[in-house]
Amino acid sequence: MDEIQKKLTAPSKASREDVTGRIISYTCIAAVIILVISILYFITSRGIATFTTNHVSLWQFLSGKEWNPGTLNAKGQPQVGALPMIVTSFSVTILAALVATPFAIAVALFMTDIAPKNGAKFLQPVIELLVGIPSVVYGFIGLTVVVPFIRHLFGGTGSGILAGTIVLFVMVLPTITSLSVDALRAVPAYFRSASLALGATRLQTIYKVLLRAAMPRLLTAVIFGMARAFGEALAVQMVIGNAVLMPRNLVTPTSTLTSQLTTNIGNTIMGTLPNNALWSLALILLLMSLVFNLLIRCIGKRGEIKS
């Protein structure tokens, strides 16, 4: 009787595997949490050193237009004005999103509602190909094709916000398109059927039913594309001009936060003001990533409430 009871109460192989799986899962989750906290702490501690250790004014950093951390201005203060890079980063990001969004939604509608079979058959491989192309290839094409073309049309060097916008437009287009396709496919089929049954045309159904029903998810796709554009470094660096100047128009050389980081981070000494100032730029990028994530969550919750 005791032997039978022991056999019945002894942990089985399935239960042991379940416990092992839980331990592995919790260990991986803990490792990811520790990694994220470590990254946040490292970038934040390095980023705020400009203001705590070097005693640079936060307002001066965000509103200044001169960037040369190794020299002092007439007032004896370091020239660490990041405003030109902030303005340029937001300019290329917003312009690339504005240009890419209509194309992406049009392609997504073609793949899901206008020609779902043929559209998915021919356009899906193209989107996957664009996603798989490395950033340096986009930058090289922009440097050898886009920049000379802009130089021929408008004069100057050809580098600037316009060249960066064109390159980023191609880079974020597959991201927004893929997420837009998922957003439109998530709309229940009876929405389309009910609209057509009421006498609406296909165009009216797309404009007044599908796009409105999928709007929260479409906005999420656009924000994902903007986050992708805001954090892009190599391709933008090759076509933007890398001159820390306030952009006067779309075809003058300027610099973004990421291009300034990738250009100069290897030429500074850890702990010095030039190095701390670059880490402050990295902190701005980190904060913007958090803002994009919060926007995605807010829009997602809004879509859930509406549905």
Backbone as CSV, one residue per row, in Angstrom:
resi,resn,N_x,N_y,N_z,CA_x,CA_y,CA_z,C_x,C_y,C_z
1,MET,0.837,-1.209,0.000,0.000,0.000,0.000,0.867,1.252,0.000
2,ASP,1.955,1.213,0.792,2.860,2.357,0.848,3.561,2.566,-0.489
3,GLU,3.918,1.462,-1.129,4.591,1.590,-2.428,3.661,2.217,-3.466
4,ILE,2.406,1.828,-3.443,1.433,2.399,-4.385,1.232,3.882,-4.117
5,GLN,1.166,4.249,-2.818,1.000,5.657,-2.457,2.209,6.488,-2.902
6,LYS,3.418,5.936,-2.738,4.622,6.643,-3.162,4.632,6.864,-4.672
7,LYS,4.207,5.835,-5.402,4.171,5.967,-6.849,3.156,7.020,-7.291
8,LEU,2.025,7.078,-6.585,0.994,8.048,-6.967,1.388,9.485,-6.609
9,THR,2.104,9.656,-5.493,2.479,10.996,-5.045,3.817,11.469,-5.597
10,ALA,4.590,10.560,-6.165,5.900,10.955,-6.708,5.696,11.831,-7.944
11,PRO,6.549,12.860,-8.099,6.416,13.729,-9.284,6.677,12.962,-10.579
12,SER,5.799,13.182,-11.533,5.935,12.498,-12.813,6.953,13.207,-13.703
13,LYS,7.277,12.592,-14.815,8.212,13.189,-15.767,7.654,14.487,-16.346
14,ALA,6.354,14.511,-16.597,5.737,15.719,-17.160,5.806,16.882,-16.170
15,SER,5.558,16.576,-14.875,5.607,17.650,-13.882,7.027,18.171,-13.707
16,ARG,8.020,17.268,-13.747,9.409,17.710,-13.651,9.795,18.574,-14.845
17,GLU,9.342,18.196,-16.023,9.610,19.012,-17.207,8.922,20.374,-17.113
18,ASP,7.734,20.379,-16.521,7.021,21.649,-16.351,7.784,22.573,-15.402
19,VAL,8.278,22.033,-14.290,9.053,22.836,-13.348,10.335,23.344,-14.000
20,THR,11.005,22.482,-14.749,12.235,22.891,-15.440,11.957,23.991,-16.452
21,GLY,10.858,23.854,-17.183,10.489,24.879,-18.163,10.192,26.214,-17.498
22,ARG,9.519,26.184,-16.355,9.227,27.427,-15.636,10.511,28.091,-15.147
23,ILE,11.427,27.287,-14.620,12.692,27.854,-14.134,13.454,28.514,-15.275
24,ILE,13.502,27.848,-16.427,14.204,28.424,-17.583,13.518,29.704,-18.049
25,SER,12.185,29.692,-18.086,11.442,30.870,-18.536,11.661,32.049,-17.602
26,TYR,11.532,31.808,-16.281,11.721,32.895,-15.318,13.161,33.405,-15.332
27,THR,14.117,32.507,-15.567,15.512,32.935,-15.648,15.735,33.848,-16.847
28,CYS,15.165,33.482,-17.982,15.299,34.319,-19.186,14.615,35.665,-18.997
29,ILE,13.431,35.653,-18.369,12.718,36.910,-18.119,13.538,37.808,-17.193
30,ALA,14.103,37.220,-16.139,14.922,38.004,-15.213,16.159,38.562,-15.914
31,ALA,16.762,37.763,-16.806,17.947,38.236,-17.527,17.597,39.410,-18.437
32,VAL,16.444,39.340,-19.110,16.020,40.437,-19.980,15.744,41.699,-19.163
33,ILE,15.074,41.549,-18.014,14.780,42.706,-17.161,16.071,43.345,-16.663
34,ILE,17.009,42.519,-16.225,18.289,43.058,-15.745,19.028,43.762,-16.872
35,LEU,18.990,43.187,-18.081,19.668,43.802,-19.217,19.068,45.159,-19.551
36,VAL,17.737,45.251,-19.580,17.076,46.527,-19.888,17.382,47.571,-18.830
37,ILE,17.299,47.178,-17.549,17.598,48.123,-16.472,19.052,48.582,-16.546
38,SER,19.951,47.674,-16.878,21.371,48.036,-16.980,21.605,49.036,-18.105
39,ILE,20.954,48.806,-19.247,21.106,49.737,-20.367,20.553,51.114,-20.005
40,LEU,19.375,51.132,-19.384,18.782,52.404,-18.986,19.674,53.139,-17.985
41,TYR,20.196,52.407,-17.019,21.057,53.033,-16.012,22.345,53.547,-16.634
42,PHE,22.956,52.751,-17.503,24.237,53.145,-18.094,24.083,54.403,-18.944
43,ILE,23.082,54.411,-19.836,22.904,55.565,-20.719,22.487,56.798,-19.919
44,THR,21.600,56.617,-18.925,21.149,57.760,-18.126,22.291,58.345,-17.302
45,SER,23.073,57.487,-16.650,24.171,57.982,-15.830,25.211,58.708,-16.667
46,ARG,25.489,58.183,-17.859,26.440,58.865,-18.739,25.838,60.130,-19.330
47,GLY,24.555,60.098,-19.631,23.931,61.244,-20.282,23.784,62.455,-19.393
48,ILE,23.495,62.222,-18.104,23.297,63.361,-17.207,24.623,63.902,-16.669
49,ALA,25.738,63.225,-16.980,27.050,63.716,-16.505,27.372,65.089,-17.094
50,THR,26.845,65.374,-18.284,27.061,66.698,-18.879,26.520,67.801,-17.984
51,PHE,25.431,67.528,-17.291,24.781,68.553,-16.475,25.210,68.486,-15.015
52,THR,25.553,67.290,-14.533,25.940,67.147,-13.127,27.436,67.316,-12.916
53,THR,28.237,66.785,-13.812,29.697,66.847,-13.657,30.289,68.069,-14.340
54,ASN,29.868,68.313,-15.588,30.417,69.443,-16.349,29.622,70.733,-16.155
55,HIS,28.491,70.648,-15.442,27.696,71.826,-15.056,27.239,72.638,-16.278
56,VAL,26.809,71.930,-17.296,26.222,72.576,-18.466,24.732,72.769,-18.220
57,SER,24.218,73.909,-18.576,22.792,74.181,-18.392,21.962,73.323,-19.348
58,LEU,20.897,72.748,-18.807,20.015,71.930,-19.644,19.381,72.774,-20.743
59,TRP,18.980,73.987,-20.419,18.381,74.867,-21.416,19.393,75.226,-22.500
60,GLN,20.623,75.476,-22.087,21.674,75.770,-23.060,21.900,74.578,-23.993
61,PHE,21.850,73.377,-23.438,22.062,72.175,-24.243,20.942,71.979,-25.253
62,LEU,19.701,72.210,-24.839,18.558,71.948,-25.707,18.286,73.087,-26.689
63,SER,18.680,74.290,-26.353,18.351,75.441,-27.195,19.558,76.047,-27.908
64,GLY,20.771,75.649,-27.548,21.950,76.206,-28.188,22.105,75.749,-29.621
65,LYS,22.712,76.583,-30.462,22.876,76.280,-31.881,24.317,75.998,-32.275
66,GLU,25.243,76.126,-31.345,26.654,75.892,-31.625,27.081,74.578,-30.982
67,TRP,27.710,73.715,-31.775,28.163,72.427,-31.245,29.659,72.266,-31.499
68,ASN,30.420,72.473,-30.458,31.866,72.249,-30.479,32.319,72.071,-29.033
69,PRO,32.071,70.883,-28.455,32.295,70.691,-27.022,33.733,70.939,-26.577
70,GLY,34.676,70.918,-27.479,36.066,71.104,-27.083,36.478,72.544,-26.906
71,THR,35.619,73.502,-27.259,35.971,74.920,-27.149,34.924,75.654,-26.315
72,LEU,35.289,76.859,-25.887,34.401,77.692,-25.090,33.943,78.883,-25.915
73,ASN,32.751,79.372,-25.625,32.244,80.551,-26.321,32.747,81.821,-25.639
74,ALA,32.216,82.967,-26.053,32.676,84.247,-25.504,32.375,84.383,-24.016
75,LYS,31.372,83.673,-23.519,31.014,83.735,-22.104,31.754,82.701,-21.267
76,GLY,32.664,81.944,-21.912,33.422,80.933,-21.185,32.667,79.642,-20.962
77,GLN,31.581,79.410,-21.719,30.782,78.196,-21.592,31.044,77.274,-22.771
78,PRO,31.009,75.968,-22.550,31.240,75.025,-23.657,30.118,75.104,-24.691
79,GLN,30.487,74.948,-25.943,29.525,75.017,-27.038,28.904,73.633,-27.261
80,VAL,27.853,73.370,-26.544,27.177,72.070,-26.631,25.692,72.266,-26.923
81,GLY,25.389,73.048,-27.930,23.999,73.256,-28.321,23.525,72.170,-29.269
82,ALA,22.539,71.395,-28.855,22.053,70.253,-29.638,20.819,70.572,-30.467
83,LEU,20.361,71.820,-30.469,19.124,72.158,-31.171,19.173,71.831,-32.663
84,PRO,20.257,72.126,-33.407,20.259,71.774,-34.841,20.055,70.289,-35.088
85,MET,20.671,69.441,-34.272,20.525,67.996,-34.461,19.132,67.513,-34.082
86,ILE,18.561,68.105,-33.044,17.201,67.730,-32.649,16.202,68.118,-33.732
87,VAL,16.324,69.346,-34.236,15.422,69.808,-35.293,15.556,68.941,-36.542
88,THR,16.783,68.624,-36.925,17.000,67.811,-38.121,16.451,66.401,-37.946
89,SER,16.668,65.805,-36.782,16.171,64.445,-36.542,14.655,64.385,-36.649
90,PHE,13.981,65.354,-36.030,12.519,65.367,-36.113,12.057,65.699,-37.531
91,SER,12.793,66.543,-38.239,12.386,66.932,-39.597,12.420,65.739,-40.542
92,VAL,13.540,65.013,-40.570,13.636,63.878,-41.493,12.674,62.771,-41.090
93,THR,12.454,62.599,-39.793,11.529,61.556,-39.337,10.100,61.865,-39.742
94,ILE,9.648,63.087,-39.479,8.266,63.458,-39.793,8.045,63.487,-41.301
95,LEU,8.989,64.051,-42.048,8.831,64.106,-43.502,8.818,62.708,-44.114
96,ALA,9.712,61.837,-43.650,9.734,60.464,-44.178,8.425,59.744,-43.879
97,ALA,7.874,59.950,-42.678,6.596,59.315,-42.334,5.448,59.876,-43.166
98,LEU,5.447,61.193,-43.379,4.384,61.805,-44.184,4.414,61.319,-45.623
99,VAL,5.606,61.137,-46.163,5.710,60.681,-47.545,5.408,59.190,-47.655
100,ALA,5.875,58.396,-46.695,5.743,56.942,-46.796,4.342,56.446,-46.467
101,THR,3.617,57.146,-45.586,2.321,56.642,-45.127,1.304,56.472,-46.257
102,PRO,1.084,57.458,-47.146,0.109,57.226,-48.224,0.488,56.050,-49.121
103,PHE,1.771,55.929,-49.467,2.205,54.799,-50.296,1.986,53.474,-49.573
104,ALA,2.335,53.429,-48.294,2.211,52.188,-47.540,0.757,51.751,-47.413
105,ILE,-0.128,52.695,-47.097,-1.540,52.337,-46.947,-2.136,51.931,-48.292
106,ALA,-1.728,52.616,-49.368,-2.227,52.249,-50.699,-1.798,50.830,-51.063
107,VAL,-0.546,50.497,-50.814,-0.060,49.143,-51.096,-0.790,48.122,-50.226
108,ALA,-0.994,48.461,-48.950,-1.691,47.541,-48.048,-3.135,47.304,-48.501
109,LEU,-3.819,48.360,-48.943,-5.187,48.194,-49.445,-5.215,47.341,-50.709
110,PHE,-4.235,47.537,-51.570,-4.170,46.726,-52.785,-3.978,45.247,-52.446
111,MET,-3.165,44.976,-51.419,-2.877,43.592,-51.051,-4.026,42.933,-50.309
112,THR,-4.852,43.704,-49.617,-5.884,43.101,-48.776,-7.286,43.186,-49.359
113,ASP,-7.592,44.223,-50.174,-8.970,44.428,-50.601,-9.147,44.561,-52.107
114,ILE,-8.186,45.141,-52.778,-8.357,45.358,-54.216,-7.954,44.124,-55.004
115,ALA,-6.770,43.622,-54.755,-6.302,42.403,-55.427,-5.593,41.535,-54.403
116,PRO,-6.332,40.952,-53.463,-5.694,40.255,-52.343,-4.780,39.101,-52.753
117,LYS,-5.206,38.310,-53.760,-4.383,37.163,-54.152,-3.154,37.605,-54.944
118,ASN,-3.383,38.338,-56.009,-2.254,38.785,-56.834,-1.384,39.800,-56.092
119,GLY,-2.018,40.669,-55.300,-1.251,41.662,-54.567,-0.299,41.030,-53.579
120,ALA,-0.792,40.080,-52.816,0.074,39.404,-51.856,1.143,38.572,-52.563
121,LYS,0.796,38.023,-53.726,1.735,37.165,-54.444,2.926,37.944,-54.960
122,PHE,2.694,39.148,-55.469,3.773,39.897,-56.109,4.418,40.923,-55.180
123,LEU,3.628,41.529,-54.296,4.167,42.603,-53.470,4.819,42.114,-52.185
124,GLN,4.366,40.987,-51.652,4.957,40.487,-50.415,6.449,40.201,-50.566
125,PRO,6.899,39.538,-51.640,8.350,39.339,-51.798,9.122,40.652,-51.927
126,VAL,8.512,41.662,-52.559,9.189,42.959,-52.689,9.372,43.598,-51.325
127,ILE,8.343,43.545,-50.489,8.435,44.114,-49.147,9.487,43.390,-48.323
128,GLU,9.509,42.066,-48.409,10.506,41.299,-47.669,11.912,41.604,-48.165
129,LEU,12.057,41.840,-49.455,13.372,42.192,-50.000,13.837,43.541,-49.470
130,LEU,12.933,44.527,-49.420,13.300,45.844,-48.909,13.688,45.784,-47.438
131,VAL,13.025,44.922,-46.670,13.356,44.786,-45.249,14.747,44.186,-45.078
132,GLY,15.106,43.261,-45.953,16.369,42.547,-45.798,17.597,43.292,-46.281
133,ILE,17.427,44.403,-46.986,18.581,45.147,-47.494,19.254,45.884,-46.345
134,PRO,20.574,45.764,-46.167,21.263,46.448,-45.069,21.202,47.969,-45.218
135,SER,21.335,48.660,-44.084,21.263,50.124,-44.084,22.377,50.743,-44.915
136,VAL,23.562,50.125,-44.885,24.688,50.698,-45.610,24.428,50.700,-47.115
137,VAL,23.653,49.744,-47.593,23.319,49.708,-49.022,22.401,50.871,-49.369
138,TYR,21.405,51.116,-48.534,20.545,52.284,-48.751,21.359,53.572,-48.730
139,GLY,22.264,53.670,-47.775,23.089,54.865,-47.701,23.985,55.031,-48.916
140,PHE,24.548,53.928,-49.413,25.417,54.003,-50.579,24.629,54.398,-51.828
141,ILE,23.432,53.841,-51.974,22.586,54.228,-53.104,22.199,55.702,-52.998
142,GLY,21.865,56.133,-51.793,21.540,57.543,-51.603,22.713,58.447,-51.919
143,LEU,23.919,58.023,-51.546,25.112,58.833,-51.779,25.476,58.905,-53.255
144,THR,25.241,57.832,-53.997,25.646,57.785,-55.403,24.537,58.152,-56.382
145,VAL,23.283,58.114,-55.939,22.159,58.397,-56.842,21.357,59.612,-56.375
146,VAL,20.889,59.577,-55.132,19.993,60.624,-54.643,20.720,61.954,-54.484
147,VAL,21.874,61.937,-53.834,22.610,63.181,-53.591,23.021,63.859,-54.901
148,PRO,23.614,63.152,-55.887,23.916,63.825,-57.161,22.682,64.353,-57.878
149,PHE,21.567,63.620,-57.794,20.329,64.079,-58.435,19.843,65.382,-57.808
150,ILE,19.854,65.457,-56.473,19.442,66.690,-55.795,20.417,67.820,-56.105
151,ARG,21.700,67.502,-56.170,22.706,68.520,-56.503,22.465,69.077,-57.898
152,HIS,22.074,68.207,-58.823,21.806,68.648,-60.195,20.567,69.533,-60.260
153,LEU,19.554,69.245,-59.433,18.309,70.016,-59.477,18.413,71.336,-58.721
154,PHE,18.998,71.298,-57.522,18.953,72.464,-56.647,20.319,73.101,-56.409
155,GLY,21.378,72.486,-56.881,22.710,73.026,-56.635,23.209,72.657,-55.258
156,GLY,24.322,73.259,-54.868,24.899,72.963,-53.568,25.559,71.595,-53.544
157,THR,25.650,71.021,-52.354,26.284,69.709,-52.203,25.323,68.558,-52.470
158,GLY,24.022,68.804,-52.388,23.045,67.735,-52.555,22.693,67.031,-51.272
159,SER,23.523,67.205,-50.245,23.250,66.580,-48.950,22.308,67.461,-48.139
160,GLY,21.537,66.827,-47.288,20.633,67.596,-46.450,19.396,66.806,-46.072
161,ILE,18.401,67.512,-45.574,17.177,66.876,-45.089,16.436,66.166,-46.213
162,LEU,16.424,66.742,-47.423,15.705,66.127,-48.531,16.300,64.765,-48.883
163,ALA,17.623,64.680,-48.979,18.266,63.401,-49.273,17.998,62.389,-48.166
164,GLY,18.085,62.836,-46.902,17.793,61.935,-45.796,16.349,61.469,-45.791
165,THR,15.426,62.358,-46.169,14.015,61.991,-46.219,13.751,60.925,-47.283
166,ILE,14.370,61.078,-48.450,14.156,60.105,-49.527,14.686,58.733,-49.126
167,VAL,15.871,58.702,-48.518,16.446,57.423,-48.095,15.593,56.777,-47.006
168,LEU,15.186,57.563,-46.019,14.363,57.020,-44.943,12.985,56.614,-45.433
169,PHE,12.463,57.319,-46.433,11.170,56.935,-47.020,11.206,55.494,-47.531
170,VAL,12.268,55.143,-48.240,12.387,53.780,-48.757,12.596,52.789,-47.619
171,MET,13.295,53.212,-46.575,13.609,52.294,-45.485,12.406,52.011,-44.587
172,VAL,11.562,53.010,-44.336,10.417,52.800,-43.443,9.189,52.313,-44.199
173,LEU,9.206,52.392,-45.525,8.040,51.965,-46.306,7.650,50.509,-46.042
174,PRO,8.582,49.535,-46.053,8.158,48.152,-45.784,7.642,47.948,-44.365
175,THR,8.187,48.680,-43.393,7.713,48.539,-42.009,6.267,48.993,-41.887
176,ILE,5.974,50.175,-42.401,4.606,50.692,-42.312,3.660,49.842,-43.152
177,THR,4.118,49.375,-44.312,3.264,48.561,-45.170,2.896,47.242,-44.510
178,SER,3.867,46.549,-43.945,3.593,45.257,-43.309,2.620,45.397,-42.147
179,LEU,2.830,46.403,-41.316,1.929,46.604,-40.181,0.550,47.079,-40.637
180,SER,0.486,47.839,-41.729,-0.805,48.275,-42.257,-1.586,47.097,-42.830
181,VAL,-0.879,46.180,-43.473,-1.541,44.967,-43.974,-2.158,44.181,-42.822
182,ASP,-1.412,44.010,-41.742,-1.949,43.303,-40.574,-3.141,44.055,-39.980
183,ALA,-3.068,45.393,-39.973,-4.167,46.178,-39.418,-5.441,46.024,-40.237
184,LEU,-5.318,46.040,-41.550,-6.501,45.910,-42.408,-7.058,44.490,-42.380
185,ARG,-6.185,43.502,-42.278,-6.669,42.118,-42.197,-7.336,41.823,-40.865
186,ALA,-7.039,42.618,-39.845,-7.660,42.415,-38.535,-9.088,42.942,-38.478
187,VAL,-9.498,43.742,-39.461,-10.878,44.237,-39.498,-11.800,43.068,-39.817
188,PRO,-12.838,42.826,-39.032,-13.734,41.691,-39.284,-14.320,41.720,-40.686
189,ALA,-14.487,40.553,-41.291,-14.991,40.459,-42.661,-16.427,40.966,-42.778
190,TYR,-17.202,40.847,-41.687,-18.603,41.283,-41.794,-18.720,42.805,-41.906
191,PHE,-17.682,43.553,-41.552,-17.703,44.994,-41.795,-17.812,45.272,-43.288
192,ARG,-16.992,44.563,-44.070,-17.018,44.738,-45.520,-18.357,44.272,-46.089
193,SER,-18.801,43.101,-45.645,-20.054,42.544,-46.169,-21.243,43.441,-45.853
194,ALA,-21.305,43.956,-44.635,-22.423,44.817,-44.250,-22.418,46.110,-45.056
195,SER,-21.242,46.673,-45.267,-21.159,47.924,-46.027,-21.589,47.712,-47.473
196,LEU,-21.102,46.648,-48.085,-21.491,46.367,-49.475,-22.970,46.018,-49.575
197,ALA,-23.508,45.339,-48.559,-24.928,44.982,-48.583,-25.832,46.195,-48.480
198,LEU,-25.323,47.258,-47.844,-26.100,48.489,-47.724,-26.027,49.351,-48.974
199,GLY,-25.295,48.914,-49.973,-25.222,49.636,-51.236,-23.994,50.496,-51.408
200,ALA,-23.047,50.436,-50.482,-21.830,51.234,-50.600,-20.926,50.647,-51.679
201,THR,-20.214,51.512,-52.362,-19.244,51.046,-53.352,-17.976,50.559,-52.638
202,ARG,-17.084,49.952,-53.417,-15.844,49.468,-52.819,-15.020,50.631,-52.261
203,LEU,-14.981,51.739,-53.001,-14.228,52.897,-52.540,-14.826,53.467,-51.258
204,GLN,-16.161,53.552,-51.195,-16.808,54.041,-49.983,-16.568,53.100,-48.803
205,THR,-16.587,51.809,-49.070,-16.325,50.834,-48.008,-14.906,50.980,-47.468
206,ILE,-13.949,51.171,-48.379,-12.554,51.326,-47.948,-12.381,52.603,-47.146
207,TYR,-12.949,53.706,-47.651,-12.698,55.013,-47.027,-13.471,55.178,-45.720
208,LYS,-14.753,54.805,-45.713,-15.603,55.106,-44.566,-15.727,53.967,-43.557
209,VAL,-15.309,52.761,-43.949,-15.455,51.623,-43.033,-14.095,51.049,-42.650
210,LEU,-13.347,50.577,-43.648,-12.105,49.860,-43.346,-11.063,50.768,-42.698
211,LEU,-10.822,51.922,-43.320,-9.780,52.803,-42.790,-10.144,53.330,-41.406
212,ARG,-11.422,53.623,-41.179,-11.830,54.122,-39.867,-11.751,53.029,-38.809
213,ALA,-12.117,51.818,-39.185,-12.050,50.716,-38.221,-10.605,50.362,-37.876
214,ALA,-9.724,50.480,-38.862,-8.319,50.117,-38.646,-7.448,51.295,-38.250
215,MET,-8.034,52.460,-38.043,-7.234,53.665,-37.807,-6.275,53.554,-36.623
216,PRO,-6.689,53.044,-35.452,-5.712,52.936,-34.352,-4.502,52.088,-34.721
217,ARG,-4.733,50.970,-35.387,-3.608,50.109,-35.776,-2.779,50.753,-36.883
218,LEU,-3.410,51.502,-37.760,-2.653,52.206,-38.799,-1.771,53.293,-38.184
219,LEU,-2.292,53.995,-37.196,-1.475,54.993,-36.504,-0.305,54.326,-35.785
220,THR,-0.551,53.152,-35.231,0.538,52.401,-34.605,1.610,52.052,-35.623
221,ALA,1.198,51.664,-36.828,2.164,51.357,-37.880,2.997,52.576,-38.244
222,VAL,2.361,53.739,-38.311,3.093,54.966,-38.642,4.102,55.298,-37.552
223,ILE,3.707,55.144,-36.295,4.618,55.451,-35.198,5.791,54.481,-35.183
224,PHE,5.536,53.212,-35.478,6.637,52.256,-35.600,7.603,52.695,-36.695
225,GLY,7.066,53.150,-37.808,7.926,53.638,-38.880,8.719,54.860,-38.464
226,MET,8.094,55.775,-37.705,8.799,56.954,-37.227,9.910,56.570,-36.253
227,ALA,9.644,55.601,-35.392,10.690,55.140,-34.473,11.859,54.529,-35.240
228,ARG,11.530,53.807,-36.307,12.590,53.232,-37.154,13.412,54.332,-37.811
229,ALA,12.749,55.375,-38.284,13.452,56.471,-38.951,14.252,57.298,-37.961
230,PHE,13.704,57.535,-36.784,14.376,58.391,-35.804,15.683,57.767,-35.321
231,GLY,15.725,56.451,-35.245,16.920,55.787,-34.746,17.895,55.353,-35.815
232,GLU,17.596,55.598,-37.083,18.503,55.191,-38.157,19.757,56.063,-38.136
233,ALA,20.912,55.440,-38.305,22.174,56.166,-38.187,22.993,56.134,-39.473
234,LEU,23.375,54.939,-39.927,24.378,54.832,-40.976,23.912,55.413,-42.299
235,ALA,22.708,55.035,-42.730,22.219,55.508,-44.027,22.055,57.025,-44.031
236,VAL,21.520,57.578,-42.936,21.339,59.027,-42.851,22.685,59.732,-42.797
237,GLN,23.619,59.156,-42.074,24.944,59.764,-41.958,25.610,59.939,-43.322
238,MET,25.355,59.030,-44.241,26.014,59.061,-45.550,25.433,60.121,-46.476
239,VAL,24.220,60.626,-46.195,23.586,61.560,-47.130,23.209,62.894,-46.500
240,ILE,23.342,63.038,-45.182,22.841,64.241,-44.511,23.836,65.388,-44.553
241,GLY,25.113,65.097,-44.716,26.124,66.145,-44.783,26.995,66.257,-43.549
242,ASN,26.454,65.844,-42.367,27.217,65.811,-41.109,27.841,67.153,-40.749
243,ALA,27.118,68.227,-40.981,27.535,69.560,-40.548,26.545,70.029,-39.492
244,VAL,27.036,70.295,-38.278,26.139,70.658,-37.174,25.726,72.119,-37.337
245,LEU,24.783,72.329,-38.248,24.265,73.663,-38.549,22.750,73.619,-38.519
246,MET,22.135,74.709,-38.096,20.683,74.783,-38.147,20.232,74.771,-39.598
247,PRO,19.388,73.805,-39.993,18.992,73.710,-41.404,18.205,74.933,-41.863
248,ARG,18.688,75.567,-42.919,17.991,76.727,-43.489,16.925,76.303,-44.491
249,ASN,17.145,75.171,-45.154,16.178,74.612,-46.091,16.428,73.111,-46.177
250,LEU,15.824,72.470,-47.155,15.905,71.016,-47.251,17.161,70.514,-47.944
251,VAL,17.964,71.410,-48.505,19.121,70.956,-49.295,20.435,71.531,-48.760
252,THR,20.461,71.953,-47.510,21.717,72.398,-46.907,22.235,71.305,-45.978
253,PRO,23.543,71.079,-45.934,24.111,70.041,-45.057,23.780,70.299,-43.597
254,THR,23.468,69.272,-42.890,23.155,69.372,-41.467,23.497,68.035,-40.819
255,SER,23.001,67.798,-39.617,23.357,66.581,-38.899,22.211,66.170,-38.000
256,THR,22.061,64.859,-37.812,21.060,64.326,-36.893,21.743,63.844,-35.615
257,LEU,20.944,63.481,-34.643,21.495,62.955,-33.393,22.297,61.688,-33.634
258,THR,21.753,60.788,-34.430,22.430,59.512,-34.665,23.687,59.673,-35.500
259,SER,23.649,60.543,-36.514,24.834,60.722,-37.348,25.971,61.359,-36.558
260,GLN,25.648,62.275,-35.658,26.681,62.893,-34.825,27.286,61.866,-33.872
261,LEU,26.460,60.989,-33.339,26.958,59.956,-32.441,27.905,59.000,-33.155
262,THR,27.484,58.471,-34.282,28.306,57.490,-34.984,29.574,58.104,-35.559
263,THR,29.548,59.395,-35.844,30.723,60.043,-36.422,31.799,60.322,-35.385
264,ASN,31.392,60.733,-34.179,32.363,61.264,-33.216,32.569,60.424,-31.966
265,ILE,31.754,59.413,-31.704,31.877,58.690,-30.439,33.219,57.976,-30.331
266,GLY,33.803,57.576,-31.453,35.093,56.892,-31.405,36.276,57.830,-31.302
267,ASN,36.031,59.130,-31.388,37.120,60.108,-31.355,37.173,60.887,-30.052
268,THR,36.454,60.432,-29.034,36.435,61.127,-27.749,36.937,60.199,-26.649
269,ILE,37.347,60.798,-25.543,37.857,60.053,-24.392,36.756,59.953,-23.344
270,MET,36.566,58.749,-22.824,35.524,58.513,-21.834,35.720,59.411,-20.622
271,GLY,34.649,60.079,-20.210,34.678,60.941,-19.044,34.903,62.401,-19.338
272,THR,35.318,62.729,-20.557,35.526,64.129,-20.918,34.200,64.753,-21.352
273,LEU,34.188,66.080,-21.428,32.964,66.787,-21.832,32.500,66.390,-23.229
274,PRO,33.376,66.312,-24.257,32.892,65.882,-25.575,32.233,64.509,-25.542
275,ASN,32.787,63.586,-24.747,32.197,62.255,-24.648,30.876,62.296,-23.889
276,ASN,30.827,63.043,-22.792,29.579,63.151,-22.025,28.474,63.807,-22.842
277,ALA,28.844,64.795,-23.660,27.839,65.463,-24.496,27.235,64.500,-25.503
278,LEU,28.063,63.610,-26.054,27.531,62.613,-26.989,26.612,61.628,-26.277
279,TRP,26.959,61.267,-25.036,26.064,60.392,-24.278,24.748,61.098,-23.961
280,SER,24.785,62.419,-23.827,23.540,63.172,-23.632,22.660,63.087,-24.877
281,LEU,23.280,63.101,-26.062,22.516,62.897,-27.288,21.902,61.503,-27.307
282,ALA,22.678,60.508,-26.841,22.136,59.146,-26.766,20.965,59.073,-25.792
283,LEU,21.028,59.846,-24.710,19.925,59.868,-23.754,18.662,60.452,-24.390
284,ILE,18.828,61.468,-25.230,17.675,62.024,-25.941,17.045,60.967,-26.842
285,LEU,17.871,60.210,-27.535,17.360,59.125,-28.384,16.611,58.088,-27.555
286,LEU,17.153,57.748,-26.390,16.490,56.780,-25.520,15.136,57.302,-25.051
287,LEU,15.090,58.559,-24.648,13.816,59.145,-24.201,12.793,59.182,-25.323
288,MET,13.252,59.473,-26.547,12.327,59.481,-27.675,11.803,58.079,-27.972
289,SER,12.635,57.067,-27.803,12.168,55.685,-27.975,11.082,55.351,-26.955
290,LEU,11.265,55.795,-25.724,10.245,55.581,-24.701,8.957,56.316,-25.045
291,VAL,9.092,57.533,-25.582,7.906,58.295,-25.981,7.153,57.574,-27.096
292,PHE,7.869,57.055,-28.083,7.221,56.311,-29.162,6.489,55.084,-28.609
293,ASN,7.110,54.376,-27.671,6.463,53.203,-27.084,5.207,53.588,-26.313
294,LEU,5.261,54.702,-25.589,4.077,55.156,-24.860,2.951,55.540,-25.811
295,LEU,3.310,56.193,-26.920,2.286,56.545,-27.910,1.643,55.296,-28.496
296,ILE,2.449,54.288,-28.780,1.909,53.041,-29.327,0.947,52.393,-28.340
297,ARG,1.320,52.390,-27.054,0.440,51.801,-26.049,-0.865,52.594,-25.905
298,CYS,-0.750,53.906,-25.906,-1.951,54.743,-25.766,-2.902,54.544,-26.940
299,ILE,-2.347,54.519,-28.144,-3.191,54.332,-29.329,-3.794,52.929,-29.337
300,GLY,-2.996,51.935,-28.906,-3.521,50.580,-28.841,-4.681,50.450,-27.873
301,LYS,-4.565,51.086,-26.711,-5.660,51.054,-25.743,-6.892,51.775,-26.275
302,ARG,-6.663,52.870,-26.996,-7.789,53.595,-27.582,-8.526,52.719,-28.590
303,GLY,-7.767,51.964,-29.386,-8.383,51.073,-30.351,-9.159,49.957,-29.684
304,GLU,-8.648,49.444,-28.541,-9.360,48.383,-27.829,-10.669,48.890,-27.250
305,ILE,-10.634,50.129,-26.728,-11.861,50.691,-26.160,-12.910,50.895,-27.237
306,LYS,-12.495,51.374,-28.410,-13.446,51.615,-29.499,-14.046,50.327,-30.033
307,SER,-13.235,49.289,-30.055,-13.756,48.044,-30.596,-14.734,47.394,-29.632
